[in-house]
């Protein structure tokens, strides 16, 4: 008010004092104009002083949308029919007016020229969109990634509901609430997605241009799948159910186990997709890896390792078999990067087993050996006698040195059994304990096969148990080694180990060995004898057998009665 009053008074005074005004660079400025500006300036100081003293506030109003503009929606547009995987834009089929949220906050500060300190009320507006987008003809298998204005959308940051487009789907709850239950269409036969209160500020207060990655099965194969194998088996926090971040020495912080924008950790997203696309799956084989160091059995260590030592992580820290990151081995480099992901941290395996069981899936725990033998090594090759083993070989190549069939091989002698004993080790179940969810080992200082397997057995026990446990897979370079003409010491060691694992996990847990294909036919030594040998039949009562064709577990009791096959396939010879 003072600004207006004094501006008017100043104009009158200026006109009286300077009726002719004055000239500046050829331009004449009237006395009234000069007086009005001086009066307005003085009035602003008065207003500021009065409002500050009384505590009166001012309202500053931000920009506001006057109407709703949504992505175009074409009447009569065709509904796409998809096969396999495709990226589509979709059609907006339902929307409400934007929800408006008024946000008021105090924005205090000194007045002009430092005078006063009255508070200012800052008012801003936030807008949220409710809308539905038709994607394709149903029934689709699932939704992958979503892009908004060309950038992948973080689905964990929005509330959405996906309808696959079957003929029995119900109307969306939001649409029913807005339109009324009797007026809400269910869009049966159409796959669509509903977004609820999507914040649109990042998109210029408008609906973004969306595109969707859609999956649709082309046959009924997905309905026939009953079991899957969960890999990669390596990755320090790949199986973690919580987000883990890492920080290196340079202070760079990265997500260890979140590599999608579909909401949640890699583990959670993969399992959600599994349950959505393979709804008949009931069994998961969880693969977890330690690393072998040498193809020579007597020299091979089987131990956990990390990708990088100089790194901190939170909220979980890496720990396996009592070893922390600072003391762990480091996997070798390949082309300047770790050749493998690190061994999954013990806690992540326990959490993964619990999560699988919580989803009503049966769990098979499969300890796995990855051979970390890098290129350029100078380790003697047991198969050639030359310096340098093949880089990153198959674990089935671990054997005695020299290998069976080579000159000087200790095969069929007590020396062969001694070499195998170095690999097998002497760790016993009694050397392990579960303390506060961690596996504590107090046995001999060895990174042996028995320690590797029994450690995982106790991880399974700490998680509440598993349905099945694999004590080894495709170790043909060891199972075919003999200490006598028909004595197989590694097979005997597996039988003993199977009994120990059974004692740890209980009688309801199936314990098995996953054989390589040639092992199903028995042992056929390449020594010119023409012999076809079967390992000891005593294994039958302790290790459940797998069929050569579908590898499903067979009843140990039937095999123990003397059956030499599953009774279904002529090729299914017993190897254990």
C-alpha positions as CSV (number, residue, x, y, z in Angstrom):
1,X,0.0,0.0,0.0
2,X,2.8,2.5,0.9
3,X,4.4,1.7,-2.4
4,X,1.3,2.8,-4.3
5,X,0.6,5.8,-2.2
6,X,4.0,7.3,-2.2
7,X,4.4,6.6,-5.9
8,X,1.3,8.8,-6.5
9,X,2.5,11.5,-4.1
10,X,6.0,11.4,-5.7
11,X,4.5,11.9,-9.1
12,X,2.6,15.0,-8.0
13,X,5.6,16.5,-6.2
14,X,7.9,15.8,-9.1
15,X,5.5,17.6,-11.5
16,X,5.4,20.6,-9.2
17,X,9.1,20.8,-8.6
18,X,10.2,20.0,-12.2
19,X,7.3,21.0,-14.4
20,X,9.6,21.0,-17.5
21,X,11.5,17.9,-16.5
22,X,15.1,17.5,-17.7
23,X,16.9,16.1,-20.7
24,X,19.5,13.3,-20.7
25,X,21.3,12.4,-24.0
26,X,18.5,14.2,-25.9
27,X,15.7,12.5,-24.1
28,X,13.4,14.4,-21.8
29,X,12.2,12.8,-18.5
30,X,9.2,14.4,-16.9
31,X,9.3,15.5,-13.2
32,X,6.2,13.3,-12.5
33,X,8.1,10.1,-13.7
34,X,11.1,10.9,-11.6
35,X,8.9,11.6,-8.5
36,X,6.9,8.4,-9.0
37,X,10.0,6.2,-9.1
38,X,11.4,7.9,-6.0
39,X,8.1,7.6,-4.2
40,X,7.7,3.9,-5.1
41,X,11.2,3.1,-3.9
42,X,10.5,4.8,-0.5
43,X,7.2,3.0,-0.2
44,X,8.7,-0.4,-0.7
45,X,11.0,0.2,2.3
46,X,8.0,1.2,4.3
47,X,6.0,-1.9,3.3
48,X,8.9,-4.2,4.1
49,X,9.3,-2.6,7.5
50,X,5.6,-2.8,8.4
51,X,5.2,-6.4,7.3
52,X,8.3,-7.6,9.0
53,X,7.3,-6.1,12.3
54,X,3.9,-7.5,12.3
55,X,4.9,-11.0,11.1
56,X,2.7,-10.8,8.1
57,X,3.7,-13.3,5.3
58,X,3.6,-13.1,1.6
59,X,2.5,-15.9,-0.8
60,X,4.6,-16.6,-3.9
61,X,2.7,-18.8,-6.4
62,X,4.5,-21.1,-8.8
63,X,3.3,-22.1,-12.3
64,X,0.2,-24.2,-12.5
65,X,-1.3,-26.5,-15.1
66,X,-4.5,-25.2,-16.5
67,X,-5.6,-28.4,-18.3
68,X,-4.7,-32.0,-18.8
69,X,-2.8,-33.1,-21.9
70,X,-2.2,-36.8,-22.3
71,X,-0.5,-39.0,-24.8
72,X,-2.6,-39.4,-27.9
73,X,-5.1,-42.2,-27.9
74,X,-6.5,-43.3,-31.2
75,X,-10.0,-44.7,-31.5
76,X,-10.0,-47.9,-33.5
77,X,-6.3,-48.5,-33.3
78,X,-5.4,-52.1,-33.9
79,X,-4.3,-54.3,-30.9
80,X,-1.0,-55.9,-31.7
81,X,-0.6,-59.7,-31.5
82,X,2.9,-60.6,-30.4
83,X,5.0,-63.7,-30.5
84,X,8.2,-64.1,-28.5
85,X,9.6,-60.8,-27.4
86,X,8.7,-57.3,-28.8
87,X,8.8,-53.7,-27.8
88,X,5.5,-51.8,-28.2
89,X,4.2,-48.4,-27.4
90,X,0.7,-49.2,-26.4
91,X,-2.5,-47.1,-26.4
92,X,-3.8,-45.1,-23.5
93,X,-7.2,-46.6,-22.8
94,X,-8.2,-44.9,-19.5
95,X,-7.0,-41.9,-17.5
96,X,-8.2,-39.4,-14.9
97,X,-7.4,-35.8,-14.5
98,X,-4.0,-35.2,-12.9
99,X,-4.0,-35.4,-9.1
100,X,-2.8,-32.0,-7.9
101,X,-0.8,-31.7,-4.7
102,X,-0.2,-28.2,-3.2
103,X,3.1,-27.9,-1.4
104,X,3.6,-24.9,0.9
105,X,6.9,-24.1,2.6
106,X,8.3,-21.1,4.3
107,X,11.0,-19.3,2.4
108,X,12.3,-16.5,4.7
109,X,14.9,-14.0,4.0
110,X,16.0,-10.4,4.4
111,X,14.1,-7.7,2.6
112,X,15.6,-5.5,-0.1
113,X,18.7,-3.7,1.0
114,X,18.9,-6.0,4.0
115,X,16.0,-4.5,5.7
116,X,13.5,-6.6,7.6
117,X,13.3,-10.4,7.8
118,X,9.6,-11.3,7.1
119,X,8.7,-14.9,6.1
120,X,7.6,-15.7,2.6
121,X,5.3,-18.6,1.8
122,X,6.4,-20.6,-1.2
123,X,3.6,-22.5,-2.9
124,X,4.4,-25.1,-5.5
125,X,2.3,-27.7,-7.3
126,X,3.0,-31.4,-7.9
127,X,1.1,-33.5,-10.4
128,X,0.4,-37.2,-10.5
129,X,-1.1,-39.3,-13.3
130,X,-3.5,-42.2,-13.1
131,X,-3.8,-44.0,-16.4
132,X,-4.0,-47.4,-18.2
133,X,-2.2,-48.5,-21.3
134,X,-3.3,-51.4,-23.6
135,X,-0.2,-53.4,-24.6
136,X,-1.2,-56.3,-26.8
137,X,-3.7,-59.1,-27.3
138,X,-3.6,-61.5,-24.4
139,X,-2.6,-63.7,-22.9
140,X,1.1,-62.5,-22.7
141,X,3.7,-64.2,-20.6
142,X,5.1,-61.1,-18.8
143,X,6.6,-57.6,-18.8
144,X,10.3,-56.9,-19.2
145,X,11.7,-53.4,-19.3
146,X,9.8,-50.1,-19.6
147,X,11.1,-46.9,-21.2
148,X,9.8,-43.4,-20.5
149,X,10.9,-40.7,-23.1
150,X,13.5,-43.1,-24.3
151,X,15.1,-43.8,-20.9
152,X,14.6,-47.0,-18.9
153,X,12.1,-46.4,-16.2
154,X,12.8,-47.6,-12.7
155,X,9.8,-49.7,-12.0
156,X,10.5,-49.7,-8.3
157,X,9.8,-46.0,-8.2
158,X,6.2,-46.3,-9.5
159,X,3.1,-48.1,-8.5
160,X,1.8,-50.2,-11.4
161,X,-0.3,-53.3,-11.9
162,X,0.0,-55.6,-15.0
163,X,-2.8,-57.6,-16.4
164,X,-1.8,-60.4,-18.7
165,X,-5.0,-60.4,-20.8
166,X,-6.7,-63.6,-19.9
167,X,-10.4,-64.1,-20.2
168,X,-11.1,-64.2,-16.5
169,X,-9.2,-61.1,-15.3
170,X,-11.1,-58.7,-13.1
171,X,-11.3,-54.9,-13.4
172,X,-8.5,-52.9,-11.9
173,X,-9.2,-51.7,-8.4
174,X,-8.4,-48.1,-9.2
175,X,-10.5,-48.0,-12.3
176,X,-13.3,-49.6,-10.3
177,X,-13.0,-47.0,-7.6
178,X,-13.1,-44.1,-10.0
179,X,-15.7,-45.3,-12.5
180,X,-17.8,-47.5,-10.1
181,X,-17.6,-51.3,-10.0
182,X,-20.6,-51.6,-12.4
183,X,-18.9,-49.3,-15.0
184,X,-15.3,-50.5,-14.8
185,X,-14.2,-52.7,-17.8
186,X,-11.9,-55.6,-17.2
187,X,-10.5,-55.5,-20.7
188,X,-10.6,-59.3,-20.9
189,X,-8.4,-60.6,-23.7
190,X,-6.3,-57.5,-23.7
191,X,-3.0,-57.2,-21.8
192,X,-2.7,-53.8,-20.2
193,X,-0.9,-52.0,-17.4
194,X,-2.2,-49.5,-14.9
195,X,-0.1,-46.7,-13.4
196,X,-1.3,-45.2,-10.2
197,X,-0.1,-41.7,-9.1
198,X,2.9,-41.6,-11.4
199,X,4.8,-38.4,-10.6
200,X,5.1,-36.4,-13.9
201,X,7.5,-33.6,-12.8
202,X,10.5,-35.3,-14.5
203,X,8.5,-35.5,-17.7
204,X,7.6,-31.8,-17.9
205,X,4.3,-32.3,-16.1
206,X,2.9,-34.5,-18.9
207,X,2.5,-38.2,-19.6
208,X,5.8,-39.5,-20.9
209,X,6.1,-41.4,-24.2
210,X,6.2,-45.0,-22.9
211,X,7.3,-48.2,-24.6
212,X,7.2,-51.7,-23.1
213,X,9.2,-54.9,-23.5
214,X,6.5,-57.7,-23.8
215,X,7.0,-61.5,-23.7
216,X,4.6,-64.0,-25.1
217,X,5.2,-67.8,-25.3
218,X,4.8,-69.3,-28.7
219,X,3.9,-72.8,-27.5
220,X,3.1,-74.6,-24.3
221,X,6.7,-75.5,-23.5
222,X,6.8,-73.1,-20.5
223,X,4.0,-75.1,-19.0
224,X,6.0,-78.3,-19.1
225,X,9.1,-77.0,-17.3
226,X,9.2,-78.3,-13.7
227,X,12.7,-77.5,-12.6
228,X,15.5,-75.0,-13.4
229,X,19.2,-74.4,-12.5
230,X,20.0,-71.1,-10.8
231,X,23.3,-69.7,-12.1
232,X,25.8,-68.0,-12.4
233,X,27.1,-69.7,-9.3
234,X,29.7,-66.9,-8.9
235,X,29.3,-63.3,-7.9
236,X,30.0,-62.1,-4.4
237,X,26.4,-60.8,-3.8
238,X,24.6,-62.2,-6.8
239,X,22.3,-64.2,-4.6
240,X,21.6,-61.5,-2.1
241,X,18.0,-60.6,-1.4
242,X,19.0,-57.1,-0.2
243,X,20.7,-54.4,-2.2
244,X,24.4,-54.2,-1.6
245,X,26.6,-51.3,-2.6
246,X,30.4,-51.3,-2.9
247,X,33.0,-48.6,-2.7
248,X,36.5,-48.8,-4.1
249,X,39.6,-47.0,-3.0
250,X,38.8,-44.1,-5.3
251,X,35.5,-43.6,-3.5
252,X,33.4,-44.8,-6.4
253,X,30.2,-46.3,-5.2
254,X,28.3,-48.9,-7.3
255,X,25.5,-51.3,-6.9
256,X,26.8,-54.8,-6.5
257,X,23.6,-56.7,-7.3
258,X,21.1,-54.3,-8.9
259,X,21.6,-54.2,-12.7
260,X,18.0,-53.6,-13.9
261,X,15.4,-50.9,-13.3
262,X,12.6,-53.4,-12.9
263,X,12.5,-53.0,-9.1
264,X,14.6,-55.0,-6.5
265,X,17.8,-56.9,-6.6
266,X,18.9,-59.1,-9.5
267,X,18.0,-62.1,-7.4
268,X,14.5,-60.9,-6.7
269,X,13.8,-59.7,-10.2
270,X,14.9,-63.0,-11.7
271,X,12.8,-65.1,-9.4
272,X,9.8,-62.8,-10.0
273,X,10.2,-63.3,-13.7
274,X,10.7,-67.1,-13.2
275,X,7.4,-67.4,-11.3
276,X,5.6,-65.2,-13.9
277,X,6.9,-67.0,-17.0
278,X,7.4,-70.6,-15.8
279,X,4.5,-71.0,-13.4
280,X,4.8,-74.8,-13.2
281,X,8.3,-74.8,-11.9
282,X,8.5,-76.4,-8.5
283,X,12.3,-77.1,-8.1
284,X,15.4,-75.0,-8.3
285,X,19.0,-76.2,-8.3
286,X,21.1,-73.4,-6.7
287,X,24.7,-73.5,-7.9
288,X,27.4,-72.1,-5.7
289,X,31.1,-72.1,-6.7
290,X,34.5,-72.3,-5.1
291,X,37.7,-72.4,-7.2
292,X,40.1,-75.2,-8.1
293,X,43.7,-74.3,-8.6
294,X,45.3,-77.2,-10.5
295,X,44.5,-80.2,-12.7
296,X,46.8,-82.4,-10.6
297,X,44.7,-83.8,-7.8
298,X,47.5,-83.8,-5.2
299,X,48.2,-80.1,-5.9
300,X,44.7,-78.9,-6.3
301,X,43.1,-76.6,-3.7
302,X,39.4,-75.9,-3.7
303,X,38.8,-72.6,-2.0
304,X,36.7,-69.4,-2.1
305,X,37.9,-66.2,-3.7
306,X,36.9,-62.6,-4.3
307,X,37.0,-60.4,-7.4
308,X,38.9,-57.5,-5.8
309,X,40.4,-57.0,-2.4
310,X,40.4,-53.2,-2.0
311,X,36.6,-52.7,-1.7
312,X,34.1,-52.1,1.1
313,X,30.5,-53.2,0.9
314,X,27.4,-52.5,2.9
315,X,25.0,-53.5,4.5
316,X,26.6,-57.0,3.9
317,X,30.3,-57.8,4.0
318,X,31.8,-60.7,2.2
319,X,32.6,-63.7,4.3
320,X,33.0,-67.4,3.3
321,X,34.2,-70.3,5.4
322,X,35.4,-67.9,8.1
323,X,37.6,-66.0,5.6
324,X,37.1,-62.2,5.1
325,X,37.8,-60.2,2.0
326,X,41.2,-59.0,3.3
327,X,42.5,-62.6,3.7
328,X,40.8,-64.2,0.7
329,X,42.4,-65.3,-2.6
330,X,41.7,-63.2,-5.6
331,X,40.4,-64.7,-8.9
332,X,42.7,-64.3,-11.8
333,X,42.4,-61.5,-14.4
334,X,41.3,-62.1,-18.0
335,X,41.7,-59.2,-20.4
336,X,42.1,-56.8,-17.5
337,X,39.0,-57.9,-15.6
338,X,38.3,-60.7,-13.1
339,X,37.9,-64.0,-15.0
340,X,35.0,-65.0,-12.7
341,X,32.7,-63.4,-10.2
342,X,33.8,-64.1,-6.6
343,X,32.4,-66.8,-4.5
344,X,28.9,-66.0,-3.2
345,X,29.1,-64.8,0.4
346,X,27.8,-67.4,2.9
347,X,25.0,-65.2,4.1
348,X,23.6,-64.7,0.6
349,X,23.4,-68.4,0.1
350,X,21.5,-68.9,3.3
351,X,19.2,-66.0,2.4
352,X,18.7,-67.4,-1.1
353,X,17.7,-70.8,0.1
354,X,15.2,-69.3,2.6
355,X,13.7,-67.1,-0.2
356,X,13.3,-70.1,-2.5
357,X,11.6,-72.1,0.2
358,X,9.4,-69.1,1.1
359,X,8.2,-69.1,-2.5
360,X,7.2,-72.8,-2.1
361,X,10.0,-74.1,-4.3
362,X,12.0,-77.2,-3.5
363,X,15.7,-76.5,-3.3
364,X,18.7,-78.6,-4.5
365,X,22.0,-77.1,-3.4
366,X,24.8,-77.8,-5.9
367,X,28.3,-76.9,-4.8
368,X,30.3,-76.4,-8.0
369,X,34.0,-76.2,-8.9
370,X,35.3,-73.5,-11.3
371,X,38.9,-74.0,-12.4
372,X,40.8,-70.8,-11.9
373,X,43.9,-71.7,-14.0
374,X,44.7,-68.6,-16.1
375,X,46.5,-68.4,-19.4
376,X,50.2,-68.3,-19.3
377,X,50.5,-70.6,-16.2
378,X,53.5,-72.9,-15.9
379,X,51.8,-75.7,-14.1
380,X,52.7,-79.2,-15.4
381,X,49.9,-80.7,-17.5
382,X,49.1,-84.2,-16.2
383,X,47.9,-85.2,-19.7
384,X,50.8,-84.1,-21.7
385,X,53.7,-83.7,-19.3
386,X,54.4,-80.3,-20.7
387,X,54.6,-77.0,-18.8
388,X,51.4,-75.0,-18.8
389,X,47.9,-76.4,-18.2
390,X,45.0,-75.3,-20.5
391,X,43.5,-72.0,-19.3
392,X,40.3,-72.3,-17.3
393,X,39.8,-76.0,-17.9
394,X,36.9,-78.2,-17.1
395,X,36.8,-79.6,-13.6
396,X,36.3,-83.1,-15.1
397,X,40.0,-83.0,-16.1
398,X,41.3,-83.0,-12.5
399,X,43.1,-86.3,-12.2
400,X,46.3,-88.0,-11.0
401,X,49.7,-87.1,-12.3
402,X,50.6,-88.5,-14.8
403,X,47.1,-89.2,-16.0
404,X,45.8,-92.7,-16.5
405,X,47.1,-94.2,-19.8
406,X,50.3,-92.1,-19.8
407,X,53.7,-93.6,-19.3
408,X,54.6,-93.5,-15.6
409,X,51.0,-93.1,-14.4
410,X,50.4,-94.4,-10.8
411,X,46.9,-95.6,-11.9
412,X,46.0,-99.0,-10.4
413,X,48.5,-98.5,-7.6
414,X,48.5,-97.2,-4.0
415,X,50.3,-94.1,-5.2
416,X,47.1,-93.1,-7.1
417,X,45.1,-93.4,-3.9
418,X,47.5,-91.2,-2.1
419,X,47.3,-88.5,-4.7
420,X,43.5,-88.6,-4.4
421,X,43.6,-88.5,-0.7
422,X,45.4,-85.2,-0.8
423,X,42.5,-83.7,-2.7
424,X,39.7,-85.4,-0.7
425,X,41.2,-84.3,2.7
426,X,40.2,-85.3,6.2
427,X,37.7,-82.6,7.2
428,X,34.9,-84.1,9.2
429,X,31.3,-83.0,10.0
430,X,32.4,-82.6,13.6
431,X,34.8,-79.8,12.5
432,X,31.9,-77.5,11.6
433,X,29.5,-75.5,13.8
434,X,26.8,-73.0,13.2
435,X,27.3,-69.9,15.4
436,X,25.0,-66.9,15.0
437,X,24.2,-67.9,11.4
438,X,27.9,-68.3,10.5
439,X,29.7,-71.5,9.6
440,X,32.7,-72.0,11.9
441,X,35.4,-74.5,10.9
442,X,37.9,-75.9,13.4
443,X,39.4,-78.8,11.5
444,X,42.7,-79.4,9.7
445,X,44.2,-76.5,7.7
446,X,43.2,-77.7,4.3
447,X,41.2,-76.5,1.3
448,X,40.0,-79.9,0.4
449,X,37.1,-81.5,-1.4
450,X,35.5,-82.6,1.9
451,X,35.8,-79.2,3.5
452,X,34.2,-77.7,0.4
453,X,31.2,-80.0,0.4
454,X,30.6,-80.2,4.1
455,X,30.8,-76.4,4.4
456,X,27.9,-76.2,1.9
457,X,26.0,-78.9,3.8
458,X,26.1,-76.7,6.9
459,X,25.0,-73.7,4.9
460,X,22.0,-75.7,3.9
461,X,21.4,-76.7,7.5
462,X,21.7,-73.0,8.6
463,X,19.1,-72.1,6.1
464,X,16.6,-74.6,7.5
465,X,17.5,-77.5,5.2
466,X,17.2,-78.3,1.5
467,X,15.3,-81.0,-0.4
468,X,18.3,-82.4,-2.2
469,X,22.1,-81.9,-2.2
470,X,24.6,-82.7,-4.9
471,X,28.0,-83.8,-3.6
472,X,29.8,-83.5,-6.9
473,X,29.3,-83.2,-10.6
474,X,31.2,-84.5,-13.7
475,X,34.4,-85.5,-11.9
476,X,35.2,-88.2,-14.4
477,X,38.9,-87.6,-14.2
478,X,38.7,-88.7,-10.6
479,X,36.0,-91.4,-10.6
480,X,37.9,-93.4,-13.2
481,X,41.2,-93.5,-11.2
482,X,41.9,-96.9,-9.7
483,X,44.1,-98.0,-6.8
484,X,43.8,-101.7,-7.9
485,X,42.4,-103.3,-11.0
486,X,38.8,-102.8,-9.8
487,X,39.1,-100.4,-6.9
488,X,38.0,-96.8,-7.3
489,X,39.2,-94.7,-4.3
490,X,37.4,-91.5,-5.2
491,X,34.1,-93.3,-5.7
492,X,34.6,-94.8,-2.2
493,X,35.3,-91.3,-0.9
494,X,32.1,-90.0,-2.4
495,X,30.1,-92.8,-0.8
496,X,31.6,-91.9,2.6
497,X,31.0,-88.2,2.0
498,X,27.4,-88.8,1.0
499,X,26.8,-90.5,4.3
500,X,28.3,-87.6,6.2
501,X,26.2,-85.1,4.3
502,X,23.1,-87.2,5.0
503,X,23.9,-87.2,8.7
504,X,24.2,-83.3,8.6
505,X,21.0,-82.7,6.7
506,X,18.8,-85.6,7.8
507,X,17.2,-88.6,6.2
508,X,14.6,-86.5,4.2
509,X,17.3,-84.8,2.1
510,X,18.2,-86.6,-1.1
511,X,21.9,-86.8,-1.6
512,X,23.2,-87.4,-5.2
513,X,26.1,-87.1,-7.6
514,X,25.5,-85.6,-11.0
515,X,27.5,-87.7,-13.5
516,X,29.1,-86.8,-16.8
517,X,27.5,-88.6,-19.7
518,X,30.3,-91.2,-20.2
519,X,30.1,-92.1,-16.5
520,X,26.7,-93.6,-17.1
521,X,28.1,-96.4,-19.1
522,X,30.6,-97.5,-16.4
523,X,34.3,-97.3,-16.8
524,X,35.9,-98.5,-20.1
525,X,39.7,-98.2,-19.6
526,X,41.5,-97.2,-22.8
527,X,44.2,-99.9,-22.1
528,X,43.3,-102.4,-24.8
529,X,41.6,-104.7,-22.3
530,X,38.1,-104.2,-23.5
531,X,36.9,-104.2,-19.9
532,X,33.7,-102.5,-18.9
533,X,33.8,-101.9,-15.1
534,X,31.2,-100.8,-12.6
535,X,32.3,-99.0,-9.4
536,X,31.3,-100.6,-6.1
537,X,27.6,-101.5,-5.7
538,X,27.8,-100.4,-2.1
539,X,27.2,-96.9,-3.3
540,X,23.6,-97.7,-4.3
541,X,22.2,-97.5,-0.8
542,X,23.8,-94.1,0.0
543,X,23.6,-92.1,-3.2
544,X,20.3,-91.6,-5.0
545,X,20.6,-92.2,-8.8
546,X,19.8,-90.0,-11.7
547,X,18.4,-91.2,-14.9
548,X,20.5,-90.5,-18.0
549,X,17.7,-88.8,-19.9
550,X,15.9,-86.5,-17.5
551,X,18.3,-86.8,-14.5
552,X,15.3,-87.0,-12.1
553,X,16.1,-88.5,-8.7
554,X,15.2,-92.2,-8.5
555,X,14.4,-94.1,-5.3
556,X,17.6,-95.4,-3.7
557,X,15.7,-98.3,-2.3
558,X,14.8,-99.7,-5.8
559,X,18.4,-99.4,-7.0
560,X,19.7,-101.0,-3.8
561,X,17.6,-104.1,-4.6
562,X,20.0,-104.7,-7.5
563,X,18.5,-102.9,-10.5
564,X,21.1,-101.8,-13.0
565,X,19.0,-99.1,-14.7
566,X,16.0,-96.9,-14.0
567,X,13.8,-99.5,-15.7
568,X,12.8,-97.0,-18.4
569,X,15.8,-96.5,-20.6
570,X,18.3,-99.1,-21.8
571,X,21.2,-96.6,-21.7
572,X,20.7,-95.8,-18.0
573,X,23.6,-97.7,-16.5
574,X,24.4,-97.3,-12.9
575,X,27.7,-95.6,-12.2
576,X,27.5,-95.3,-8.4
